[in-house]
Amino acid sequence: MSNQTQVSANIVAGLPLRPEASAIPRTAIQRIASLRIAQIASFSALIVVATSIARIPLPPPIYEITLAPAFYMAISVIFPRKVSFWSIALGSAIGEAINLVITPAPLIYIPGIVWARAPEALIIYKFREKGVRWITFAMVLGTIYETVAFLVPDGLFYSYALFSYGDTAIGLTAGFSTAFFYDIFTLLDLAWIPIALGIITGVRKAFNIRFFE
């Protein structure tokens, strides 16, 4: 492996540069950084659109179902970990902020959706080198994580009437029962897994590449 190839691989993986990397032109490093920024900006915009502008109009308690999972599940497999993580985090935060302008709700929703969604990129990325069954398992696991990540804080917020989740404390049992009624529908995101797998297959065939590094 050439020095430039090794350095590029280390940058993508977040590893320190080798001592001999000083001979590599600075422009190569800048190009890689520019590419990462462009990828994150593009995919963040896609997730913003899927989270807010193109969201599916549904009544409570399933009004939070959006098109976004189909895209960020696929991105988490095809692209580097940092790209998928930050694209999901930024896109979800901005998309949810737009939603709150249209339909006022507690501002805690913004960090809440980031907390629930962004780690999915890390879960799915962990299995991306494996076959379709393992990738599907990772997407299921990520969706379960997202559901629990919504349920636990929401249960506490309803229980103790935090962040405008009610006027008075109602106790843990009632609080988690209320949160469960709303958050269990997050599991409907599992329906996007076949679409995400289709996107992955289509991109790989179109570009004749397994991963974009």
C-alpha positions in Angstrom: 0.0 0.0 0.0 1.4 3.4 -1.0 1.9 6.2 1.6 -0.9 8.3 0.1 -3.3 5.4 0.2 -2.4 4.5 3.8 -2.8 8.1 4.9 -6.1 8.4 3.2 -7.3 5.2 4.9 -6.2 6.5 8.2 -8.0 9.8 7.8 -11.2 8.1 6.9 -10.9 5.8 9.9 -10.0 8.6 12.2 -6.5 7.1 12.9 -3.3 9.2 13.4 -1.2 9.7 10.3 2.0 7.7 10.0 5.3 9.6 10.5 6.2 9.4 6.8 2.8 11.1 6.0 4.6 14.5 6.1 5.6 13.8 2.5 2.0 13.6 1.3 0.7 16.9 -0.2 -1.5 18.9 2.1 -4.0 19.2 -0.8 -4.7 15.5 -0.6 -5.8 15.9 3.0 -7.8 18.9 2.2 -9.6 17.1 -0.7 -10.6 14.3 1.7 -11.9 16.8 4.3 -13.8 18.7 1.6 -15.4 15.5 0.4 -16.5 14.5 3.9 -18.1 17.9 4.4 -19.9 17.8 1.1 -21.2 14.3 1.8 -22.4 15.3 5.3 -24.1 18.4 3.9 -25.8 16.5 1.1 -27.1 13.7 3.2 -28.1 16.0 6.1 -30.3 17.9 3.6 -31.8 14.7 2.4 -32.7 13.7 5.9 -34.1 17.2 6.6 -36.4 16.8 3.7 -37.4 13.3 4.7 -38.0 14.3 8.3 -40.0 17.4 7.7 -41.0 18.6 4.3 -41.8 15.1 2.9 -43.0 13.6 6.2 -46.1 11.4 6.0 -49.2 13.2 7.4 -50.6 10.9 10.0 -52.6 11.5 13.1 -51.3 11.0 16.7 -49.8 8.8 18.0 -48.1 7.8 14.8 -47.5 11.3 13.4 -43.7 11.0 13.9 -43.3 8.3 11.3 -41.2 9.8 8.4 -39.4 8.7 5.3 -36.0 9.3 6.9 -35.1 5.8 8.1 -35.1 4.4 4.6 -32.3 6.9 3.7 -30.2 6.9 6.9 -30.2 3.1 7.2 -28.8 2.9 3.7 -26.3 5.7 4.2 -25.1 3.9 7.4 -24.1 0.9 5.3 -22.6 2.5 2.2 -20.7 5.5 3.6 -18.1 6.0 6.4 -19.2 6.0 10.0 -18.5 9.7 10.5 -20.5 10.7 7.4 -23.6 8.7 8.4 -23.5 9.7 12.1 -23.2 13.4 11.5 -25.6 13.4 8.6 -28.3 11.7 10.7 -27.6 14.0 13.7 -27.6 17.3 11.8 -30.4 16.3 9.4 -32.7 15.0 12.2 -32.1 18.1 14.4 -32.8 20.6 11.6 -35.8 18.6 10.3 -37.3 18.3 13.7 -36.7 22.0 14.3 -38.8 22.7 11.1 -41.5 20.4 12.4 -41.7 22.3 15.7 -42.2 25.6 13.8 -45.1 24.0 11.9 -46.5 22.1 14.9 -45.4 23.6 18.2 -44.0 21.1 20.7 -41.4 20.9 23.5 -37.9 21.9 22.3 -36.6 18.8 24.0 -37.8 17.0 20.9 -34.7 18.2 19.0 -32.0 16.7 21.1 -34.3 13.8 21.7 -34.5 12.8 18.0 -30.7 13.1 17.7 -30.2 10.9 20.8 -32.6 8.3 19.3 -31.5 8.3 15.7 -27.8 9.1 15.4 -26.5 6.0 17.3 -28.3 3.9 14.8 -25.6 4.8 12.3 -23.0 3.2 14.6 -25.0 0.1 15.2 -25.7 -0.5 11.5 -22.1 0.4 10.5 -20.8 -2.3 12.9 -22.4 -5.0 10.7 -22.0 -3.5 7.3 -19.1 -5.9 6.2 -21.4 -8.9 6.7 -24.1 -10.3 4.5 -27.7 -9.1 4.0 -29.1 -11.1 6.9 -26.7 -9.4 9.4 -27.3 -6.0 7.9 -31.0 -6.6 8.3 -30.4 -7.7 11.9 -28.4 -4.5 12.5 -31.3 -2.3 11.1 -33.8 -4.1 13.3 -31.5 -3.7 16.3 -31.1 0.0 15.5 -34.8 0.5 15.3 -35.3 -1.2 18.6 -32.6 1.1 20.1 -34.4 4.1 18.7 -37.7 3.0 20.3 -36.1 2.4 23.7 -34.2 5.7 23.4 -37.5 7.5 22.9 -39.4 5.5 25.5 -37.1 5.8 28.5 -36.7 9.6 28.6 -40.4 10.1 27.6 -41.5 7.8 30.4 -39.6 9.9 32.9 -40.8 13.2 31.4 -44.4 12.1 31.6 -43.9 10.7 35.1 -42.5 13.9 36.5 -44.2 16.4 34.2 -40.8 17.7 32.8 -40.4 19.8 29.7 -44.1 20.5 29.2 -45.0 16.8 29.3 -48.0 17.4 31.4 -49.0 19.8 34.3 -48.6 17.5 37.2 -46.5 14.4 38.0 -48.4 11.2 37.4 -45.9 8.6 38.7 -43.7 6.1 36.9 -46.3 3.5 36.0 -48.7 6.0 34.4 -45.8 7.9 32.9 -44.3 4.9 31.1 -47.7 3.7 30.1 -48.3 7.0 28.4 -44.9 7.0 26.7 -45.3 3.4 25.6 -48.6 4.3 23.8 -46.8 6.9 21.8 -43.3 5.5 21.3 -44.1 1.9 20.5 -45.1 3.0 17.0 -41.5 3.8 16.3 -41.2 0.1 15.5 -43.1 0.8 12.3 -39.8 2.1 11.0 -39.0 -1.6 10.4 -41.2 -1.3 7.3 -38.4 0.8 5.7 -35.8 -1.9 6.0 -36.6 -3.5 2.6 -36.5 -0.1 0.9 -33.2 0.7 2.6 -31.8 -2.7 1.3 -33.1 -1.9 -2.1 -31.3 1.5 -2.1 -28.1 -0.2 -1.1 -28.4 -2.8 -3.8 -29.2 -0.1 -6.4 -26.3 2.1 -5.5 -23.9 -0.7 -5.5 -24.9 -1.9 -8.9 -25.0 1.6 -10.4 -21.5 2.5 -9.2 -20.0 -1.0 -9.2 -18.7 -0.5 -5.7 -19.5 -2.0 -2.3 -18.7 1.0 -0.1 -17.9 4.7 -0.6 -14.8 5.4 1.4 
